[in-house]
Amino acid sequence: MYRSHYGLAKNPFEMTPDPAFLHLGEAHREAFATLVYAVRARKGFVLLTGEVGTGKTMLLHSLLARMDADTLSAFIFNPRLEPLDFFRLLFDEYEIDAKCSTKAEYLLALNRFLIDRLKKNLSTVLIVDEAQNLSAEMLEEIRLLSNLETATSKLLQIVLVGQPELKGMLARPELRQLRQRIVLRFDLQPMDESEMRDYINERLALAGYTGEGVFQRSAFRELYRATGGVPRLINIVCDGSLLQGYARETVKIDAKIVRVIAQDLELDGVPKAVAAPRAKEGRGWFRGISGLFR
């Protein structure tokens, strides 16, 4: 509706996780580098956590787009399944043509499939999104999948992705075996204000904007105050602000327009769940490899 008003070729703040709009701020660059490295190096079990709307699913779709033809992936995004239903869905994702009726038969068929791929030097990845919704039983089933290995290599690379509650689940004593198998983990934090500005400007440019700037400095400050740097909230408020600017026949978005949209959405300052400052400790190694994926 407002694209021609701002000289845009497409909508810059769509809610779909389009890899073409991937913006790698510091935290997202490090998280993406961690995922790519883990898959390429066949590290086994990887954990990615982050608050709602911080961009986890966008990173996953970008990871899938980055995989080469030798990597086969299964993306499970609705994990509220019983074990046999989970295996049926997994076999459908991998296009494994085997008739199985028990868990043992599924595991044997999957093991044969993965060994055959390994002999051909082909990688196989399982990504489970919204993993905080998994039952303890299903988490244990996924742990058992990590037992599929040879003496020298993991047969299946597993990426567990979920909200911070997932870390609490994995801290349970009965899941300690699974917790010990996680070799790489990353906790994705919201953007800081500078990253947010770059994120917004880059999405506008990718959408075809060539002007001197839509959002005024005061608008950026109000955007950060309202969204706390959470990408999903940024997209929603920016989209609404552009629509409001179109309705007011202005091509400049100021703090007042942003404030109106934020109030309509009942956003009042930095969300408490994501207000903690970004932790820097223990990530220097990944900061080094993240330069490969800029």
Secondary structure as UniProt FT lines:
FT   HELIX           3..6
FT   TURN            12..13
FT   HELIX           19..21
FT   HELIX           26..40
FT   TURN            41..42
FT   STRAND          45..50
FT   TURN            52..53
FT   HELIX           56..66
FT   TURN            69..70
FT   STRAND          71..76
FT   HELIX           83..94
FT   HELIX           103..119
FT   TURN            120..121
FT   STRAND          123..128
FT   HELIX           131..133
FT   HELIX           136..145
FT   TURN            146..147
FT   STRAND          157..162
FT   HELIX           165..170
FT   HELIX           173..175
FT   HELIX           176..181
FT   STRAND          182..188
FT   HELIX           193..206
FT   TURN            207..208
FT   HELIX           217..227
FT   TURN            228..229
FT   HELIX           231..247
FT   TURN            248..249
FT   HELIX           255..264
FT   TURN            265..266
FT   HELIX           272..274
FT   TURN            281..282
FT   HELIX           284..290
FT   HELIX           291..293
//
